[in-house]
Amino acid sequence: MTTELVEVPGYIAGTWTVDPVHSGVGFTIRHLMVSKVRGRFGTFEGTVVTGADPLDSTVTASVDLASIDTGNAQRDEHVRSADFLDVATYPAMTYRSTGVRRDGGGFVLDGELTLHGTTRPVPLALEVEGFGPDPFRQDDPFKGARAGFTATGEINRLEFGIGDRATVPGGALGLGEKVQIVLEIEAVLQTA
C-alpha cells in the first residue's frame, strides 16, 4: 500500500477554536412534503486540530439545542419540547470525529453524532475553504491565523428518536425524516 501526501494550499497545523460570530450551524427539513423549513442554532462551540498530515486532523463540537431559531417562536418552542428535541432532558448535541479520508477531489469527515441520547455515525462532506492571516489580532495580525471549512451531511431524525411518522390528510408525512446539515465554520488558530 502506498501513502499519498495530502497537500492543502496555505495549510497550517495547529489547534483552532470555532469563531461563533463568523460561523453557522444550519439545517433544512421538509414540511408537509411540499416545502422546506430552514433553521439554525445560535450557540455552539468547537475545536479543530489540524495534524501535520490533514488526514490526521480531529474535530469536536457541541451545540446548545435550546438556541434553535427557525424564524418562528411558536415553532421553536414546539421543537424544543418533548415532542421533538426534548431540550430539558437532552440540552446539547455533540460531534466527535473518528477520521478524515479522501473522497475524489475532496474530503469526508467521519464522526459520531450524539443527539437525543443516541450516538450514531454521521459522515460529513468536507470542503477546506482556506487558511489566512487573522486581521482581528490587535497585538500582531501576523501571529494569528484563520481557517474556513464547510461541512454538509444528512441524518434521519427517526434514527435519533426525534418526532414520529405522523401524516396529514392525503397520507404525506407532516415532517420529513431526513434533515440536511450545513456547517460554515471559521476557526481561529490558538497561539501561546
C-alpha positions in Angstrom: 0.0 0.0 0.0 1.4 3.4 -0.9 0.6 6.5 1.0 -0.1 9.8 -0.7 0.9 13.0 0.9 -2.2 15.3 1.2 -1.4 18.9 0.5 -3.7 21.8 1.1 -2.6 25.3 -0.1 -1.7 27.6 2.8 -2.3 24.7 5.3 -1.3 25.3 8.9 -1.2 22.6 11.5 -2.4 23.5 15.0 -5.3 23.8 17.4 -8.2 26.0 16.2 -11.3 27.4 18.1 -14.5 27.8 16.2 -15.5 31.5 16.0 -19.3 31.5 16.5 -19.6 35.1 15.3 -18.3 34.1 11.8 -19.7 30.6 11.7 -23.1 29.0 11.2 -24.8 25.7 12.1 -27.8 25.2 10.0 -30.3 22.6 8.9 -33.2 22.1 6.4 -36.1 19.7 6.7 -39.2 19.0 4.5 -42.5 20.3 5.8 -45.8 18.7 4.6 -43.7 17.3 1.8 -44.4 20.4 -0.2 -41.8 22.8 1.1 -38.6 23.1 3.3 -38.1 24.8 6.6 -34.7 26.1 7.4 -33.2 26.8 10.8 -30.0 27.4 12.7 -28.5 27.1 16.1 -27.2 30.3 17.6 -25.0 28.8 20.4 -22.2 26.3 19.7 -18.5 25.7 20.2 -15.9 23.5 18.7 -12.2 22.7 18.4 -10.4 21.7 15.2 -6.9 20.2 15.5 -5.2 20.1 12.1 -2.4 17.5 12.1 0.9 17.6 10.2 -1.0 15.5 7.6 -4.5 16.8 7.1 -5.8 13.2 7.3 -4.7 13.1 10.9 -6.9 16.1 11.9 -9.7 15.9 14.5 -12.9 17.8 15.4 -15.1 18.1 18.5 -18.2 20.3 18.7 -21.2 20.9 20.9 -24.4 22.7 20.0 -26.9 24.2 22.6 -30.2 22.8 21.3 -32.2 25.5 23.1 -30.7 28.0 20.8 -32.7 26.8 17.8 -34.1 29.5 15.5 -36.4 28.7 12.6 -37.8 32.2 12.3 -41.0 31.4 14.2 -41.0 31.5 18.1 -44.0 29.2 18.4 -42.5 26.5 16.2 -39.1 26.9 18.0 -40.8 26.2 21.4 -42.6 23.1 19.9 -39.3 21.8 18.5 -37.6 22.3 22.0 -40.4 20.3 23.6 -40.5 16.6 24.4 -42.3 16.1 21.1 -39.0 16.7 19.3 -35.6 17.7 20.8 -36.6 17.5 24.5 -34.0 20.1 25.4 -35.0 19.8 29.1 -33.6 16.2 29.1 -31.1 16.5 26.2 -29.7 20.1 26.2 -26.8 19.5 23.8 -25.9 17.8 20.5 -22.2 16.8 20.2 -20.0 15.6 17.4 -16.6 13.8 17.7 -14.7 13.0 14.6 -13.2 9.5 14.1 -11.2 10.1 11.0 -10.7 12.1 7.8 -10.4 10.5 4.4 -10.0 11.5 0.8 -13.1 11.2 -1.4 -12.3 12.0 -5.0 -11.1 15.6 -5.0 -12.4 16.4 -1.6 -12.6 15.0 2.0 -15.0 13.2 4.2 -15.0 13.8 8.0 -16.2 10.6 9.7 -17.6 11.0 13.2 -20.1 10.2 15.8 -23.1 12.5 16.4 -24.8 12.3 19.8 -28.4 13.6 19.8 -31.4 12.9 21.9 -29.5 10.3 23.9 -28.4 8.3 20.8 -25.0 8.1 19.2 -24.7 7.2 15.5 -22.0 7.5 12.9 -22.5 10.6 10.7 -20.1 11.3 7.8 -19.8 14.9 6.6 -18.6 16.0 3.2 -15.8 18.4 4.0 -14.5 21.4 2.0 -11.4 23.2 3.1 -12.1 26.8 2.2 -8.7 28.2 3.1 -6.2 29.4 5.6 -5.0 33.0 6.0 -3.8 35.7 8.5 -6.1 36.9 11.3 -6.8 40.6 10.7 -8.6 40.8 14.1 -5.5 40.2 16.2 -4.9 43.7 17.7 -1.4 42.8 19.1 0.1 41.4 15.9 -2.1 40.3 13.0 0.8 38.3 11.6 0.9 35.9 14.6 -2.6 34.7 14.2 -4.4 32.8 11.5 -7.9 31.8 10.5 -9.2 28.8 8.6 -12.5 28.1 6.9 -14.4 24.9 6.4 -17.8 23.9 5.0 -19.3 20.5 6.0 -22.5 19.0 4.8 -24.4 15.9 5.7 -27.7 14.3 6.4 -29.3 12.5 9.3 -32.6 10.6 9.7 -34.4 12.2 12.7 -36.2 8.9 13.5 -32.9 7.1 14.0 -32.3 9.5 16.9 -35.8 9.1 18.3 -36.9 12.6 17.3 -40.6 13.1 16.5 -42.7 10.5 14.8 -44.1 9.5 11.4 -47.4 11.5 11.7 -49.1 12.0 8.4 -51.5 14.7 7.2 -54.7 14.1 5.2 -53.7 12.5 1.9 -51.0 10.4 3.6 -47.9 12.7 3.3 -45.6 12.9 6.2 -46.1 16.1 8.2 -42.4 16.4 8.7 -39.7 14.8 6.6 -37.4 12.1 8.1 -34.2 13.4 6.5 -32.5 16.5 7.9 -29.9 18.3 5.8 -27.0 19.7 7.8 -24.8 22.6 6.7 -21.9 23.9 8.7 -20.0 27.0 7.7 -17.0 27.2 10.1 -14.4 29.9 10.6 -11.8 28.9 13.2 -9.1 30.9 15.0 -5.6 29.5 15.5 -4.7 29.2 19.1 -1.3 30.7 19.9 0.8 30.6 23.0 
